[in-house]
Amino acid sequence: MLPIYLSIEGVYSYQEKQEVDFTSLTEAGLFGIFGNVGSGKSTILEAISFALYGITERINKTDNRTYNMLNLKSNAACIVFDFLNFEGRKFRFVAQWKRKNKHFQETSTLVRTAYEWKNDDWSPLESADGSLYTNLTYSNFKRTIIIPQGQFREFLDLKGTDRSTMMKEIFQLDRFDLGMNVSKLQKENNNRIENLKGALSGFELVSAEALESKKEEFASAKKQLAIAKTEFDVLDSQYKKLTEAKEIRTELLLKEKAFAELAEQEAKVLQLEKELNRFETTQLVFKDLLLVSQKLNKEKEVLTYKIENLTSKKDSLSSEIEHEENGWNSLASEHAQLELFRAQSEDIKRLIENKNQQHLLQEAEAGVQKGTPYVAQAKEEEQKATDLLEKEEEALEFLKNTKIDTSELLAIENWYQRNDQLQKENQDLLAKKQMLASEITQLRSEFGNNQVNPDNWETELDVKSERLNAQDASIQQKETQLQVHIKLSEFANNLHDGDECPLCGSLSHPKLMEKENLSDLENSLFREKEELTLATQANKKLYQSLAKLHSSLQEKSIQLKNIESELAQNSKSLLVHSDSFLWEEFSSVDKTLFATHKTKSQAVEQSIREAEQKLKLTRQQLQQTQQKVVQYENRIQKYQQDIVVLSKLIQQNEGQLRVLTPTDAENKSVTDLINQKQNLDSRITFLDSEYKRLTESLTKLRTELASIRGQQLEAKEQFQQLIAQLTAHQAELAALLTEHQFSDVMEVQLVLNKNLSISTLREQIQTFKIEFHSLENQIASLQAKKAEDSYTEEEYELKTELIQLKKEELELQIRLTGALEKELTRLQSEFEKKEALLAEFDKLSVRKNNLTTIENLFRAAGFVNYVSSIHLQRLCEIANERFHRLTKNQLSLSINKNNDFEVIDYLNNGYSRSIKTLSGGQSFQASLCLALALAENIQSLNKADKNFFFIDEGFGTQDAESIHTVFETLNYLHKENRIVGIISHVEELKERIPKTITVVNDLELGSRITEN
């Protein structure tokens, strides 16, 4: 993972929005975040974890987390974190919540959202679980990427089981935990074995001996079947010959019966053949001739009807033409005057137009006469407004000339405002300085109240603590001596002469220890111990109290220095600002003269604004008057133009009159003229349309009459030709009747009306003849075959009974042989199935043994622990490359059989010892090397080009030389394509790290982040 950007607002001490651009920090490879205790350094890492996982180390969810994380001066909190994951994909995680308006200690629900940068835009993701995109759970994230304060050596101190669980999650060792799969396979294999046992129980009667016995029985049955089939074939051949002889006799009887029936029908067939010949000849000679005769008679009737119809149409058209000619003659004389009527209509139209134009002319002349006085009045008002405008412009110009330069007054006013601002800032800083000085004095007095020097209080308390420790050691020594005396007194009291001493084994005890009264001494030691305990607790309590006072004193002192620096800078700014006062007529101290000038200038400006407003109103009034004059003049001008145009139009219309004169319309109104024109136009339209209709109708009727006359003449000619054809045809028909011995046409028609089907009847007659001769030949053949055999009915009946018995015997033998063959096939199949099941059973038994072995291998995650130990060994090898160098080749790490870390001490013959024996500095070095090795493995696992590693530790346990070694190690990581960030307050590291940011907790504004 590679961070890109982080913003924090309203979280813990971050009151206002603060931003961290990790791009410039990560480019350096090694960077640091520095600040005093409580400045908000660790909050940066906590914000990243909270945005990704919604979890923090400091506060649990049950501790009203969102309220306690929210800055008390803020109403809302927001964390935005952008980063690149191991796949190079860019993500943004946002966590935000706010305080409820009515209840200060209640907050809204935490809302966490996630986005991915796609197509130049942030696309929302379904889940905001950071583990899906970092490939790390929260626990492993804070062990390998961002290590919170106080948890740097957690991986080193983990128990073997917990460490194996962590390795299992990080390196996805679940894929090696095949125990469940093996159990599933075992269950499936055992089920198959039980199923096979059940299946084999049904094959107990199937054996090789039973199969061989069945084969012999089947061979014997096949031999008996062959003998029976041979006997049946001989008998069947004899039976077939007798059956064939019987069939010949039966067929002969049938054929003779059928021949007798055909002989009875022979006379009818010959008569039918005769009638068919006569019908066929008559049809061939007379049918077409009769059809032509019928056609000619029909055409004759059609022509007769057509001639009569044409004659009727001709008479009707002649009458209609006569009627139309009468109507046309009555309109001809009036139609000749049509052009005169049209000229009168046009003249009436012009006279109507003149009437209308004369009315408009009168209105225009009245408008000119009425509007002239208004124009004169408007021009007089225009002149007055022009004179007033000139006077007001002169007054405005005079006011502008007396106006004071406002830019100079504005510059002076800005100077005074800046001066006031600097003076106020100076006063505020002095007040803060006085307050801080008072607070520092009070804090130092509290040190005095506790009878310690605020500058070396730690030394004094350490001396006091050593003195108390010495007293504690003295009391413990006295207490030990007291216990020895008490125990020896008990031994002495229990010793008697002749008893063996439990200490030296002697049987004689010449000088026994006398019992002393030790209770007073024991009570005295108890009181001293209680007093010492109270003094030690008081000293510790005093140390904690003074540590808080010292921290506050340091913080107040730094703030005092900052304020003194700001005071000096402010005084310098005041001096520079005072030197920038360049206006000699005014005072930099007294603003009275400036206020007078400003008031006067404001009064002049107000007068100018009023004069400009008045001038604006006068101009608007003049403009309105001018618009009124133009409007009146335009209207009069339009009236005058209308008078000229209307006069010319009236003259033009009077000159264009062709029939009527202007005097014809003097005593008539416009309505009378319009009615006159409408009547005339209607008559013109009627004459024109009716004349055209009658002309077109006559033309059409005359054309139609000529056509009918032509058709009538043509029909008569066709009728004459048809009569001639009909006469010739009747003569031909009479000659054929005589030739074929028919008395008249009716007799021919009777023959043709039979309508015999020639082809069908010919076919029936032919079929009869063929069948008659065929039967005759077949009877002769059958009689010849009958004479050749020696068939008797008794012999046929005997053979029939014998063949039936032999057939039943053969079928019985076939069924018996088939049943034996089927049973043999079934037995063979069952035997093969049994052999296959036995082979499968043996195979599954071997698989069962193998699965049991594998189950033992994967039981209790044994194989996973084995793979985990391999990864741990690899981590040790990678970590030792740095740890060996950091410890100057004195120490290295190893893994014991319980997967716990141990230390190999090369200064003591390479013996192993517990990791707990390392000093604080050595533990930090070991933890650092292991964390780097773990991060390196994760980088390799995720195939990431760069990886990010953050340490929130402080490096306070390291001496100067170790800090130098650690710094060189961290700096060397940049060459390994690794990015490391640290959080510390050690100034020596801050000076050596190339890129840093500083976090300062301002009392008013909260934590502020600045990049160095």
Buried (B, 14 or more C-beta within 10 A) or exposed (E): BBBBBBBBBBBBBBBBEBEBBBEEBBEBBBBBBBBBEBBBBBBBBBBBBBBBBBBBBBBEEEEBBBBBBBBEEBEBBBBBBBBBBBEEEBBBBBBBBBBEEEEEEEBEEBEBBBBBBEEEEBEEBEEBBBBEBBBBBBBBBBBBBBBBBEBBBBBBBBEBEBBBBBBBBBBEBEEBBBBEEBBEBBEEBEEBBEEBEEBBEEBEEBEEEEBEEBEEEBEEBEEEBEEBEEEBEEBBEEBEEBBEBBEBBEBBEEBBEBBEEBEEEEEEBEEBBEEBEEBBEBBEBBEEBBEBBEEBEEBBEBBEEBBEBBEEBBEEBEEBBEEBBEBBEEBEEBBEEBEEBBBBBBBBBBBBBBBEBEEBBEEBBEBBEEBEEBBEEBBEBBEEBEEBBEEBBEEBEEBEEEEEEBEEBEEBBEBBEBBEEBEEBBEEBEEBBEBBBEBBEEBBEBBEEBEBEBEEBEEBBEEBBEEBEEBBEEBEEBBEEBEEBBEEBEBBEEBEEEEEEEEEEEEEBEEEEEEEEBEEBBEEBEEBBEEBEEBBEEBEEBBEEBEEBBEBBEBBEEBBEBBBEBBEEBEEBBEEBEEEBEBEEBEBEEBEEBEEBBEEBEEBBEBBEEBBEBBEEBBEBBEEBBEBBEEBBEBBEEBEEBBEBBBEBBEEBEEEBEBBEBEBBEEBEBEEBBEBBEEBBEBBEEBBEBBEEBBEBBEEBBEBBEEBBEBBEEBEEBBEEBEEBBEEBEEEBEEEBEEEEBEEBEEBEEBBEEEBEEEEBBEBBEEBBEEBEEBEEBBEEBEEBEEEBEBEEEEBEEBEEEBEEBBEEBEEBBEBBEEBBEEBEEBBEBBEBBEEBEEBBEEBEEBBEEBEEBBEEBEEBEBBBEBBBBBBEEBBEBBBEBBBBBBEEBBBBBBEEEBBBBBBBBEEEEEEEEBEEBEEBBBBBBBBBBBBBBBBBBBEEBEBEBBBBBBBBBBEBBEEEBBBBBBEBBBBBBEEEBBBBBBBBBEBBBEBBBBBBBBBBBEEEBBBBEEE
